[in-house]
Amino acid sequence: EKWGNRMALTIQCAVRGWASRRAFGARAVGSEGRKLNAAALALQAWCFLNTNARHKPLQRYWRRQREASATRIACAYRCHLARREVWGQVFDARAIEGVRRVQAVWRGHLARLSIPYRRRVMASVLKKRACLRIQCAWRVRGAVERFRRAWRVEEEAQVIRVQARRAREAAAASVLQARARRVWAR
């Protein structure tokens, strides 16, 4: 295979040289053209005879191919990374949107649940207020009753005091009258 490649390269070089000489010969008319033609022939002959010189264009070609391949691979990898990054951003945006939707649904659910809860709490507050009002009214009624009873007792005590004073005064008057009668009777 190695010899087959060398032979193919040799034939290709010979054909290229012949084709370029033919194209160049058509243009080479004057002495300048002949000098250029001779220089080209000398260069081609040197390249044909010198194996290193013959392989250098091939090495350059393969090096360029490797560099181009590496560039293409790097470009493809960068494109892959860019697509992956964009996909990640799209995925993140979709995930955030999904989270927002879930939060909105949950908040709505809580709001709908909280209306009966608020009603129950409000009913409880109203019941407590009603209980307090009833208790206050009952306590006021009891206080009024106690006050009326105390007032009646005080009024009765006042009447008794007045009667006792009158009785004392009457008794004192009768004692005084009795003494006065005794004194006058003497």
C-alpha positions as CSV (number, residue, x, y, z in Angstrom):
1,E,0.0,0.0,0.0
2,K,2.9,2.3,0.8
3,W,4.4,1.8,-2.6
4,G,1.0,2.2,-4.3
5,N,0.6,5.6,-2.6
6,R,4.1,6.7,-3.7
7,M,3.4,5.6,-7.3
8,A,0.1,7.4,-7.3
9,L,1.7,10.5,-5.9
10,T,4.5,10.3,-8.5
11,I,2.0,9.9,-11.3
12,Q,-0.1,12.8,-10.0
13,C,3.0,15.1,-9.8
14,A,4.0,14.1,-13.3
15,V,0.5,14.9,-14.7
16,R,0.3,18.2,-12.8
17,G,3.7,19.2,-14.1
18,W,2.8,18.2,-17.6
19,A,-0.5,20.1,-17.4
20,S,1.1,23.2,-15.9
21,R,3.9,23.1,-18.5
22,R,1.3,22.8,-21.2
23,A,-0.7,25.8,-19.8
24,F,2.4,27.8,-19.2
25,G,3.9,27.0,-22.6
26,A,0.9,28.5,-24.3
27,R,1.5,31.7,-22.5
28,A,5.3,31.7,-22.7
29,V,6.0,33.5,-26.0
30,G,9.0,35.7,-25.4
31,S,12.4,35.2,-23.7
32,E,10.9,36.1,-20.4
33,G,8.3,33.4,-20.8
34,R,11.1,30.9,-21.7
35,K,13.0,31.9,-18.6
36,L,10.0,31.5,-16.4
37,N,9.2,28.2,-18.1
38,A,12.8,27.0,-17.5
39,A,12.6,28.0,-13.9
40,A,9.3,26.3,-13.5
41,L,10.6,23.2,-15.1
42,A,13.7,23.2,-12.9
43,L,11.5,23.7,-9.8
44,Q,9.2,20.9,-10.9
45,A,12.1,18.6,-11.6
46,W,13.7,19.4,-8.2
47,C,10.3,18.7,-6.5
48,F,10.0,15.4,-8.4
49,L,13.4,14.2,-7.5
50,N,13.5,15.5,-3.9
51,T,11.2,13.3,-1.8
52,N,11.1,15.8,1.1
53,A,10.1,18.5,-1.2
54,R,7.5,16.3,-2.8
55,H,6.0,15.3,0.6
56,K,5.9,18.9,1.9
57,P,2.8,19.9,-0.1
58,L,1.1,16.7,0.9
59,Q,2.1,17.3,4.6
60,R,0.8,20.9,4.3
61,Y,-2.4,19.6,2.7
62,W,-3.0,17.1,5.5
63,R,-2.0,19.6,8.2
64,R,-4.5,22.1,6.7
65,Q,-7.1,19.3,6.6
66,R,-6.4,18.5,10.3
67,E,-6.6,22.1,11.2
68,A,-9.8,22.5,9.3
69,S,-11.2,19.4,10.9
70,A,-10.2,20.6,14.3
71,T,-11.8,24.0,13.5
72,R,-15.0,22.2,12.3
73,I,-15.0,20.0,15.4
74,A,-14.5,23.0,17.7
75,C,-17.2,24.9,15.9
76,A,-19.6,22.0,16.2
77,Y,-18.8,21.6,19.9
78,R,-19.3,25.3,20.5
79,C,-22.6,25.2,18.6
80,H,-23.5,22.2,20.8
81,L,-22.6,24.1,23.9
82,A,-24.6,27.1,22.8
83,R,-27.6,25.0,21.9
84,R,-27.3,23.3,25.3
85,E,-27.1,26.7,27.1
86,V,-30.1,28.0,25.2
87,W,-32.0,24.8,25.9
88,G,-31.1,25.2,29.6
89,Q,-32.3,28.8,29.6
90,V,-35.5,27.7,27.9
91,F,-35.9,24.9,30.4
92,D,-35.3,27.2,33.3
93,A,-37.8,29.7,32.0
94,R,-40.4,27.0,31.6
95,A,-39.6,25.7,35.1
96,I,-40.0,29.2,36.5
97,E,-43.3,29.6,34.6
98,G,-44.5,26.3,36.0
99,V,-43.5,27.3,39.5
100,R,-45.4,30.5,39.0
101,R,-48.5,28.7,37.8
102,V,-48.3,26.2,40.8
103,Q,-47.9,29.1,43.2
104,A,-50.9,31.0,41.6
105,V,-53.1,27.9,41.8
106,W,-52.0,27.3,45.4
107,R,-52.7,30.9,46.4
108,G,-56.1,30.7,44.8
109,H,-56.8,27.4,46.6
110,L,-55.8,29.0,49.9
111,A,-57.9,32.1,49.2
112,R,-60.9,29.9,48.4
113,L,-60.3,27.9,51.5
114,S,-59.7,31.0,53.6
115,I,-63.2,32.4,52.9
116,P,-65.0,29.8,54.9
117,Y,-62.2,29.9,57.4
118,R,-62.7,33.7,57.7
119,R,-66.4,33.2,58.0
120,R,-65.9,30.7,60.8
121,V,-63.4,33.0,62.5
122,M,-65.8,35.9,62.1
123,A,-68.7,33.8,63.5
124,S,-66.5,32.8,66.4
125,V,-65.7,36.5,67.1
126,L,-69.4,37.5,66.8
127,K,-70.3,34.7,69.2
128,K,-67.7,35.9,71.7
129,R,-69.0,39.4,71.4
130,A,-72.6,38.2,71.9
131,C,-71.5,36.2,74.9
132,L,-69.8,39.3,76.3
133,R,-72.8,41.4,75.7
134,I,-75.1,38.9,77.4
135,Q,-72.7,38.5,80.3
136,C,-72.4,42.3,80.7
137,A,-76.2,42.7,80.6
138,W,-76.6,39.9,83.2
139,R,-74.0,41.5,85.4
140,V,-75.6,44.9,85.0
141,R,-79.0,43.4,85.9
142,G,-77.5,41.8,89.0
143,A,-75.8,45.0,90.0
144,V,-79.0,47.0,89.5
145,E,-80.9,44.4,91.7
146,R,-78.2,44.6,94.4
147,F,-78.3,48.4,94.2
148,R,-82.2,48.4,94.4
149,R,-82.1,46.0,97.3
150,A,-79.5,48.2,99.1
151,W,-81.5,51.3,98.3
152,R,-84.7,49.7,99.7
153,V,-82.7,48.6,102.8
154,E,-81.3,52.1,103.1
155,E,-84.7,53.7,102.7
156,E,-86.2,51.3,105.3
157,A,-83.3,52.0,107.6
158,Q,-83.9,55.7,107.1
159,V,-87.6,55.3,107.9
160,I,-86.7,53.2,111.0
161,R,-84.2,55.9,112.1
162,V,-86.8,58.6,111.6
163,Q,-89.3,56.5,113.6
164,A,-86.8,55.8,116.3
165,R,-85.9,59.4,116.5
166,R,-89.6,60.3,116.7
167,A,-90.0,57.6,119.2
168,R,-87.1,58.9,121.2
169,E,-88.3,62.4,120.9
170,A,-91.8,61.3,121.9
171,A,-90.4,59.3,124.8
172,A,-88.2,62.2,125.7
173,A,-91.2,64.5,125.5
174,S,-93.2,62.2,127.7
175,V,-90.4,62.0,130.1
176,L,-90.1,65.7,130.1
177,Q,-93.8,66.1,130.5
178,A,-93.8,63.7,133.4
179,R,-91.0,65.5,135.0
180,A,-92.7,68.8,134.3
181,R,-95.9,67.5,135.8
182,R,-94.0,66.3,138.8
183,V,-92.4,69.6,139.2
184,W,-95.7,71.5,138.7
185,A,-97.4,69.1,141.0
186,R,-95.3,70.0,143.9
